[in-house]
Amino acid sequence: MQADEDTLENVVYEAELEIKNAEGLHMRPAMQFVDIANRFDSEINVSNGDTDVDGKSIMNISMLAATCGTKLKIRAKGPDAQEAIKALRELVEEKHFNEPTPKR
């Protein structure tokens, strides 16, 4: 996690997260992501390298077409940016959207 500070209100945190659940970022996990993102005042953007979208929009998040193994760069800017990144990291990389991970 990386932070840049202009002012307290403009704190920016970034993190790279990997989609680890077997089915990827289909509609149910995408909605979970958006629900968590919308709990925060900070602006949240998500990028898959090709596309950069608003992390608070289900339509935009679904455009990422993130499958298992896709790495997403998440950028949060605002007063609660660090907390937003922490909550999204927990959902994506620790809870795996409460879905199974691929069998090995």
C-alpha positions as CSV (number, residue, x, y, z in Angstrom):
1,M,0.0,0.0,0.0
2,Q,1.3,3.4,-0.9
3,A,0.2,6.9,0.2
4,D,0.8,10.4,-1.1
5,E,-0.4,13.4,0.9
6,D,-1.3,16.8,-0.5
7,T,-3.6,17.7,2.3
8,L,-5.5,15.6,4.9
9,E,-8.6,15.6,2.6
10,N,-6.5,14.5,-0.4
11,V,-4.7,11.5,0.9
12,V,-4.2,8.9,-1.8
13,Y,-3.7,5.2,-1.2
14,E,-3.1,2.6,-3.9
15,A,-3.0,-1.2,-3.8
16,E,-2.8,-4.0,-6.3
17,L,-5.2,-6.8,-5.6
18,E,-5.5,-10.2,-7.3
19,I,-8.9,-11.8,-8.0
20,K,-8.6,-15.2,-6.5
21,N,-12.1,-16.6,-6.5
22,A,-12.7,-19.2,-9.2
23,E,-15.5,-17.4,-11.0
24,G,-13.8,-14.0,-11.0
25,L,-15.6,-10.7,-10.7
26,H,-19.0,-11.6,-11.9
27,M,-22.1,-9.7,-10.9
28,R,-22.5,-10.8,-7.3
29,P,-18.9,-10.1,-6.2
30,A,-18.9,-6.9,-8.3
31,M,-21.9,-5.8,-6.3
32,Q,-20.2,-6.7,-3.0
33,F,-17.2,-4.6,-4.2
34,V,-19.4,-1.6,-5.1
35,D,-21.4,-1.9,-1.8
36,I,-18.2,-1.7,0.2
37,A,-16.7,1.1,-1.9
38,N,-19.9,3.2,-1.4
39,R,-19.5,3.1,2.4
40,F,-16.6,5.5,2.1
41,D,-16.4,9.2,1.2
42,S,-13.2,8.8,-0.8
43,E,-13.1,8.6,-4.5
44,I,-12.3,5.0,-5.6
45,N,-11.0,4.1,-9.0
46,V,-10.1,0.6,-10.2
47,S,-7.9,-0.4,-13.2
48,N,-7.1,-3.7,-14.8
49,G,-4.3,-2.1,-16.8
50,D,-6.4,-1.4,-19.9
51,T,-9.5,0.2,-18.3
52,D,-9.8,2.7,-15.4
53,V,-13.3,2.9,-13.9
54,D,-15.2,4.3,-11.0
55,G,-15.2,1.7,-8.2
56,K,-18.6,2.9,-6.9
57,S,-20.4,2.0,-10.1
58,I,-21.7,-1.5,-10.8
59,M,-21.8,-0.9,-14.5
60,N,-18.2,0.4,-14.5
61,I,-16.9,-2.5,-12.3
62,S,-18.6,-5.1,-14.6
63,M,-16.7,-3.6,-17.6
64,L,-13.4,-4.8,-16.1
65,A,-14.3,-8.4,-16.9
66,A,-11.8,-9.5,-14.3
67,T,-11.3,-13.3,-14.2
68,C,-9.5,-15.4,-11.6
69,G,-5.9,-14.2,-11.6
70,T,-6.6,-10.7,-12.8
71,K,-4.7,-8.0,-11.0
72,L,-6.6,-4.8,-10.2
73,K,-5.0,-1.6,-9.2
74,I,-7.2,0.2,-6.7
75,R,-6.8,3.9,-6.0
76,A,-8.6,5.7,-3.2
77,K,-8.4,9.5,-2.6
78,G,-10.0,11.2,0.3
79,P,-10.3,11.4,4.1
80,D,-10.9,7.6,4.6
81,A,-8.8,6.3,1.7
82,Q,-6.7,4.0,3.8
83,E,-9.8,2.4,5.4
84,A,-11.4,2.0,2.0
85,I,-8.3,0.1,0.6
86,K,-8.1,-2.0,3.7
87,A,-11.8,-3.1,3.4
88,L,-11.6,-3.8,-0.3
89,R,-8.4,-5.8,0.2
90,E,-10.1,-7.9,2.8
91,L,-13.0,-8.6,0.5
92,V,-11.0,-9.5,-2.6
93,E,-7.9,-11.2,-1.2
94,E,-8.9,-12.6,2.2
95,K,-12.6,-13.4,1.9
96,H,-12.5,-14.0,-1.9
97,F,-16.0,-12.6,-2.1
98,N,-17.1,-15.5,0.1
99,E,-16.7,-17.8,-2.9
100,P,-14.4,-20.9,-3.5
101,T,-11.0,-20.5,-4.9
102,P,-9.8,-22.7,-7.8
103,K,-8.9,-26.3,-6.8
104,R,-5.3,-27.1,-7.2
